[in-house]
Amino acid sequence: MSDVIRVGLIRCDTHGMWYGAQMDEHDPLLLRQPMPVEDEMLYSWQRGGVHYFYYTIFCNPTQMTAPTVEGFQITNVWDEDRRSAEMFSRVFYGRPKVCDSFDQVSDDVDLVFIADCNYDGSDHLELARPGLEKGVSTFVDKPFARNLDESLTIMELAAKHGANVLSLSMLQTNPAVAQVAERCKEVGQVQFGTVTCAFPEIPALIHAISTVHEIFSTGVQEVNCLKAKSHIAFHLSYGDAPGRPEHGVMINCGVSNFRFTEMFASVYGPEGAVQGLVLSDINASDGSAAVLERVKNMVRTGKPDPKHHDMLLAMAVADAAYQAESTGESVAVVNLPSSVGNVVQP
């Protein structure tokens, strides 16, 4: 491997640009608006949706204020909308090759990066397969896949072909989440918690579940769903597991039309309560930069990341949540197969 990690990026959506702008040199003014405003735009970054949060000094639109991670170069890109892929390449001074098919992205690269901002992961197994079969380290944006079964299949493919694979939510690495987790000791023994979520579909819910795991720990045993006219909530129960919130954690979806993509967490115990902002579009870049540092270390060392099983636990909870929503009944969270190994079970 050269000093620079060659990246093949699959899907040039807003997460692709969000991570891309942190890992490689780009034209900030073109990022601000890569195409005429009257033209049809598929992704929010094409309207300046990444520039707005990465270049926050209004009088200097070329001074980046978000953290960057050195050591990457995007060499191949693909999107089902070729026009978006071509615009993406232009932002990076035309260096990345626009591939005709997603299987070409994994040719002559050190890392395949599958981006996913608002999709449901249903194509992740298909998109990851070519690179994994070539033995290329792969990062799969949240959610890992359509469900736990497909997530496990991706893991099996990686193991079969000697490739490392990692899937993370940027909430798992966001310092704001870690700060709330650290403050849990202020309330004594945590008894209950809440996490807000933009909407109940998997692109947002997986962020919320990952936040629950980081603040309140893994080990969720059962999920119930509560539905109101314009509000869906999922109650995550830890049962009688020691050191976990005895009254569980509630994920509240669609509680407000926040100006930005914001999430809050609350912690309750006998000594009081703590509330914190765990995600905004401003601090999200801290979490994504930390993700990139982990990805870089994985590729450089050839070793799996310590969190490489965490998303499987989140996917298991998500599967239970949607079954609870569908049936109206309490649903147990399945234990992961023993063959996965190195996973903290309830």
Sequence and secondary structure as in RCSB ss.txt:
>XXXX:A:sequence
MSDVIRVGLIRCDTHGMWYGAQMDEHDPLLLRQPMPVEDEMLYSWQRGGVHYFYYTIFCNPTQMTAPTVEGFQIT
NVWDEDRRSAEMFSRVFYGRPKVCDSFDQVSDDVDLVFIADCNYDGSDHLELARPGLEKGVSTFVDKPFARNLDE
SLTIMELAAKHGANVLSLSMLQTNPAVAQVAERCKEVGQVQFGTVTCAFPEIPALIHAISTVHEIFSTGVQEVNC
LKAKSHIAFHLSYGDAPGRPEHGVMINCGVSNFRFTEMFASVYGPEGAVQGLVLSDINASDGSAAVLERVKNMVR
TGKPDPKHHDMLLAMAVADAAYQAESTGESVAVVNLPSSVGNVVQP
>XXXX:A:secstr
  SSEEEEEE  SHHHHHHHHHHS   HHHHH SS TTS  SSGGGGTTTHHHH   TT TTS  S    SEEEE
EEE SSHHHHHHHHHHTTT SEE SSGGGGGTT SEEEE  SS  STTHHHHHHHHHHTT EEEE SSSSSSHHH
HHHHHHHHHHTT  EE   TTTT HHHHHHHHHGGGGSS  EEEEEES SSHHHHHHHHHHHHHHH S   EEEE
EE SS EEEEEE TT TTS TT EEEEES    SSS EEEEEEETTEEEEEEEE TTTHHHHHHHHHHHHHHHHH
H S  TTTTHHHHHHHHHHHHHHHHHHSS EE     TTT S    
